[in-house]
Each structure stands twice: as C-alpha cells, then as structure tokens.
C-alpha cells in the first residue's frame, strides 16, 4: 500500500484527472487525488494557496503548477523545503516530455484531457527519478558529480567534444557510468543543473538507447520551457558505459550530428580515452585514502567550479561507501542524516553556518561557506575540536585534487561564420 511508503508522489490535473502515482495505480488512487483537489480548490476559493499540511510524522507538501497539481506525502527526514525541490524535479521531468507551451495549449482547450495519453512510456523515467531522489545527493544539493579523471584526460575529452561543433549544436556532453566527463556548449547558452539531471535520468533509466544511434526531442525547462531541443544519443563502447549526447535546435540535424559523432570518436580513440574512462569507473576513492581514522564518509559541494557566464554549475564529490555503510539500509540511513543536516543549515527561519550533532552511531558535522558546503560523518566519539581539525585536513586533501574531482572548465565554441 502507498500508505506504508516513506515517500509518495502524486500528480493530477486541475480537473482532478490522475497523471502519475509513484506507488500503486493512478486510477485506484483517483479518490485520494479527488480529496487533494478539494483541499486545493477550497483554499483557492478564498484567494489562498495551500503549501503544507503536517500531521504527526507525515508531511503533505503541495506544488501548484497549473494546470498540474503535485503532492508529496512524506514521513522521511527531509525538510519541507527539500520535498518541494523534489516535486519541482518531477514537474520538470514532465515538462521535458511535453513542453510548457503544449501543456498550456491543451488545457486551455480541454480541461478534462487525460495527460497520460501523451506520457505513455515515461513512467519508468519518473519512477527512476523518484528512486534516485531517495538517496541521490545531486537532487538534495542541486549539483552533479563528474567522473574523477586526470586533468589531461578531461582536456582531451573536451577537445574531442569541440569537434562536434555546428551552428545549431547547443550542448555536447560525454557521460561515463552516468557521470559527466566533460560538457561543451555554444557560447551564448547555459546549462542548468536541473536540466543536466534530466538528461542523465533519460540515459540511465532506459537501456533502449544502447542499440545504435537514437534521436528524440527533449525539452530542458530551464533552458527553454516552451520548445524542444533534439538529442542525438549514442554509446561509444561495447559495455555501454560511455554515452555521447549532442543536443541541437535543428530537428533535421540527425545526419549532421551522426557525422560529428564520428569525429569525436576518432579523437577519443586516437588517445585511448574510452579505455581510460572505463578504468576510471573502477577506481573511485574511499575515505581510507585520506588518512583520517575517524572519518567515515562525506559530501563536499563546490559552488565555484565550472562557471557559466553569470551562474555556476555546482558540483559535488563523495567517496565510495565503506564500513559501516556497506548495506543499502545503512546507506539510506546515512543519507537521511545528510538530509537532516541540510535542512538545519538551510532552514528558512534560522539558517546556520556550522552545525554539529552527536548520536549513538556517528558524529555529524555540516559547514557552509561562500565557496562550498560540507557534510561529514565521523565515528561517534569524536569531539568538536577533533572534528574541525579533521575537516581542515579534509579540505586541504580535496583542494589538492580539485582538477581530478571537479570539472573546472567548460569549453565553449562560437558559431561558425557564414
């Protein structure tokens, strides 16, 4: 039953038509959605808008994006602000399939339209997104984790991506195991972290792109919610680990981008980059390499990396899970603690710069500065002074490896003169 789940998401239309349910059938839950619509409508009649209901351990969070209404029912540790962000990811995923322009046009003419007719086959992408949000720092932090590789390898990949340049190519992205290695963009374009996550979700949620070259329209809501880009998607290795995405504004550019892909692959093969990237996925790193005995795990978000004109494409790094976080249950518990820390330091009422908490299982620390956010799990007997001393050493370790852990440059290209 959906009532037994820690997190559940509903999407319905302003007419009460079910669109999506994370657990269970939308049709069987239509009466529940009807109650939600009644609550929303009751407050709208009073020129008010419902945002949250808290009942015991449960939080009911509403996101009104007419003609859609999104509702989360949650008993997990994330804050209301975090849940609201997760609802926005779900909304953006829907808009990525049906542009905002198309959505508004449909419901201006037909209030009772069943949107599921246009979302056929997308449930697996929405389910994958919701599963990822349960334990994914990228959604909590609004950041992405690039594949750790040497700066030389990343530069070679960037040079290869620049060979794909056409006047209509907006972005060229190379992913390995779902992590960006490099991103190349047309000079006047920016790529929002949420849009990047939509692209990563698209590729990682389905195996259908592993056969040959795929071509499909996709709307990136922060880039342009009113229209589509067209994505050329292809895997470059037999194990389907390394994926090339070329996004163009031209619906007729498939063959042009297919030729561009060949140029990229030739450059990558010339320097044996694909093999290097394959080996990089098996290396990773763990806290044992850092040399801090009481350090168990951490998440570091860099706010300064990869500047795009006036905004930065935030990134994070985190080690692989080691003892005592070997099991999925322990990993989910730890992520719940990170959500708790994030909620404390980003509290709308009392935001904090530093937060320290001791429990029976671990000592947790969160620190927010102008250029980074850090969330750390220590063994339970660590004192505050010891933790701060260890954090200083950890920050130095990260700084020494920033070119490996982060994408510090995003190559740009100008339009080809005509």
Residue pairs with C-beta under 8 A, 6 or more apart in sequence:
1 23
1 24
2 8
2 21
2 22
2 23
2 24
2 29
2 73
5 22
5 23
6 74
6 75
6 76
7 22
7 72
7 73
7 74
7 75
7 76
7 130
7 134
8 21
8 22
8 23
8 72
8 73
8 74
9 20
9 21
9 22
9 70
9 71
9 72
9 73
9 86
9 87
9 90
9 130
10 18
10 20
10 21
10 22
10 29
10 32
10 33
10 36
10 70
10 71
10 72
10 73
11 18
11 19
11 20
11 21
11 68
11 69
11 70
11 71
11 90
11 91
11 94
12 18
12 19
12 33
12 36
12 37
12 68
12 69
12 71
13 19
13 67
13 68
13 69
13 107
13 111
13 113
13 115
14 37
14 66
14 67
14 68
14 69
14 107
14 111
15 67
15 111
15 112
16 30
16 33
16 34
16 37
17 112
17 113
17 114
17 115
18 26
18 27
18 29
18 30
18 33
18 116
19 26
19 68
19 94
19 115
19 116
19 119
20 26
20 90
20 94
20 116
20 119
20 123
20 126
21 29
22 126
22 127
22 130
26 33
26 116
36 62
36 69
36 71
37 69
39 50
39 53
40 50
40 62
40 64
40 69
43 49
43 50
49 64
50 62
50 64
51 61
51 62
52 59
52 60
52 61
52 62
52 80
53 59
53 60
54 60
57 75
58 73
58 74
58 75
59 72
59 73
59 74
59 75
59 80
59 83
60 71
60 72
60 73
61 71
61 72
61 74
61 80
61 83
61 84
61 87
62 69
62 70
62 71
63 69
63 70
63 71
63 72
63 84
63 87
63 88
63 91
64 70
65 91
67 103
67 104
67 107
67 111
68 91
68 94
68 103
68 115
70 87
70 90
70 91
71 87
72 83
72 86
72 87
74 83
76 336
76 339
77 336
77 337
77 339
77 340
77 343
78 86
78 140
78 336
78 339
78 343
79 339
79 342
79 343
79 346
79 347
81 343
81 346
81 348
82 140
82 339
82 342
82 343
85 139
85 140
85 142
86 133
86 139
88 194
89 129
89 133
89 139
89 194
89 197
90 126
90 129
90 130
92 194
92 195
92 198
92 221
92 222
93 122
93 125
93 126
93 129
93 198
93 201
94 119
94 122
94 126
95 103
95 219
95 221
95 225
96 198
96 202
96 218
96 219
96 220
96 221
97 118
97 119
97 122
97 218
97 219
98 115
98 118
98 119
98 219
99 219
99 225
99 226
99 227
99 228
100 219
100 221
100 225
100 226
101 225
101 226
101 227
103 115
106 113
106 115
107 113
124 205
124 206
125 201
125 202
125 205
125 206
128 201
128 204
128 205
129 201
129 205
132 138
132 139
132 201
133 139
134 332
134 335
135 331
135 332
135 335
137 143
137 145
137 299
137 316
137 318
137 335
137 338
138 144
138 145
138 193
138 197
138 316
139 197
140 338
140 339
140 342
141 299
141 301
141 314
141 316
141 342
141 373
142 193
142 194
142 314
143 193
143 301
143 302
143 314
143 315
143 316
144 179
144 180
144 193
144 196
144 197
144 200
144 313
144 314
144 315
144 316
145 179
145 315
145 316
145 317
145 318
146 179
146 180
146 181
146 315
146 405
146 406
146 407
147 176
147 177
147 179
147 180
147 181
147 277
147 280
147 281
148 280
148 283
148 284
148 285
148 317
148 404
148 405
149 181
149 276
149 277
149 280
149 404
150 403
150 404
151 403
151 404
151 408
153 181
153 273
153 276
153 277
153 280
154 181
154 182
154 403
154 407
156 267
156 268
156 271
156 273
157 174
157 181
157 182
157 268
157 273
157 277
158 182
158 184
158 409
158 411
159 267
159 411
160 174
160 263
160 264
160 267
160 268
160 273
161 172
161 173
161 174
161 182
161 183
161 184
161 264
161 411
162 172
162 184
162 411
162 413
163 260
163 263
163 264
163 267
164 172
164 184
164 246
164 257
164 260
164 261
164 263
164 264
165 260
165 413
165 416
166 248
166 253
166 256
166 257
166 260
166 416
167 415
167 416
167 418
168 248
168 249
168 250
168 253
168 256
169 186
169 246
169 247
169 248
169 253
169 257
169 260
170 185
170 186
170 189
170 223
170 229
170 247
170 248
170 249
171 183
171 184
171 185
171 186
171 189
171 191
171 245
171 246
171 247
172 183
172 184
172 185
172 244
172 245
172 246
172 247
172 264
173 180
173 182
173 183
173 184
173 196
173 199
173 244
173 245
173 247
174 180
174 181
174 182
174 183
174 242
174 243
174 244
174 245
175 181
175 200
175 203
175 242
175 243
175 244
175 245
176 241
176 242
176 243
176 277
176 278
176 280
176 281
177 241
177 281
178 200
178 203
178 204
180 196
180 200
180 407
181 242
181 277
182 407
182 410
182 411
183 191
183 196
183 306
183 313
183 407
183 410
183 411
184 410
184 411
184 412
184 413
185 191
185 308
185 410
185 411
185 412
185 413
186 412
186 413
186 414
186 415
187 412
187 413
187 414
187 415
189 223
190 223
190 308
190 309
190 311
191 220
191 223
191 308
191 313
192 220
192 222
192 223
192 311
192 313
193 313
193 314
194 221
194 222
195 220
195 221
195 222
195 223
196 313
198 218
198 220
198 221
199 218
199 220
199 231
199 245
199 247
202 218
202 231
202 233
203 209
203 233
203 243
203 245
207 240
208 214
209 233
209 234
209 235
209 243
210 235
210 240
212 234
213 232
213 233
213 234
213 254
213 258
213 261
214 231
214 232
214 233
214 234
215 230
215 231
215 232
215 233
215 254
216 230
216 231
216 233
217 228
217 229
217 230
217 231
217 251
218 228
218 229
218 230
218 231
218 247
219 225
219 227
219 228
219 229
220 229
220 247
223 229
228 251
229 247
229 248
229 249
230 247
230 248
230 249
230 250
230 251
230 253
230 254
231 245
231 246
231 247
232 244
232 245
232 246
232 247
232 248
232 253
232 254
232 257
232 258
232 261
233 243
233 244
233 245
234 243
234 244
234 261
235 241
235 242
235 243
235 244
236 242
236 243
236 244
236 265
236 268
236 274
237 274
237 278
239 278
241 277
241 278
241 281
242 274
242 277
242 278
244 261
244 264
244 265
246 257
246 260
246 261
248 256
248 257
250 256
267 273
268 274
284 319
284 320
285 319
285 320
286 319
286 320
286 322
287 295
287 296
287 297
287 298
287 319
287 322
288 322
289 319
290 319
290 393
290 394
290 397
291 393
292 390
292 393
292 394
294 378
294 379
294 381
294 382
294 386
294 390
295 376
295 377
295 378
295 390
295 394
296 322
296 324
296 325
296 362
296 377
296 378
296 379
297 318
297 319
297 321
297 322
297 325
297 334
297 376
297 377
298 318
298 319
298 374
298 375
298 376
298 377
298 394
299 316
299 317
299 318
299 338
299 374
299 375
300 316
300 317
300 318
300 372
300 373
300 374
300 375
300 394
300 398
301 314
301 315
301 316
301 372
301 373
301 374
302 314
302 315
302 316
302 317
302 371
302 372
302 402
302 406
303 312
303 314
303 370
303 371
303 372
303 373
304 312
304 371
304 372
305 312
305 313
305 314
305 315
305 402
305 406
305 407
305 408
306 312
306 313
306 315
306 406
306 407
306 408
306 409
306 410
307 313
307 410
308 410
313 407
313 410
315 406
315 407
317 398
317 405
317 406
321 330
321 331
321 334
324 330
324 361
325 331
325 334
334 362
334 377
337 362
337 364
337 377
338 375
340 364
341 355
341 357
341 364
341 365
341 366
341 375
342 366
342 375
344 352
344 355
344 366
345 351
345 352
345 353
345 354
345 355
345 366
345 368
345 373
346 368
352 366
352 368
353 367
353 368
353 369
354 365
354 366
354 367
354 368
355 364
355 365
355 366
355 367
356 363
356 364
356 365
356 384
356 387
357 363
357 364
357 365
358 364
358 380
359 380
360 380
361 380
362 377
362 378
362 379
362 380
363 377
363 378
363 379
363 380
363 381
363 382
363 387
364 375
364 376
364 377
364 378
365 374
365 375
365 376
365 378
365 387
365 388
365 391
366 373
366 374
366 375
366 376
367 373
367 374
367 376
367 391
368 374
372 395
374 391
374 394
374 395
376 387
376 390
376 391
376 394
378 386
378 387
378 390
382 390
398 405
402 408
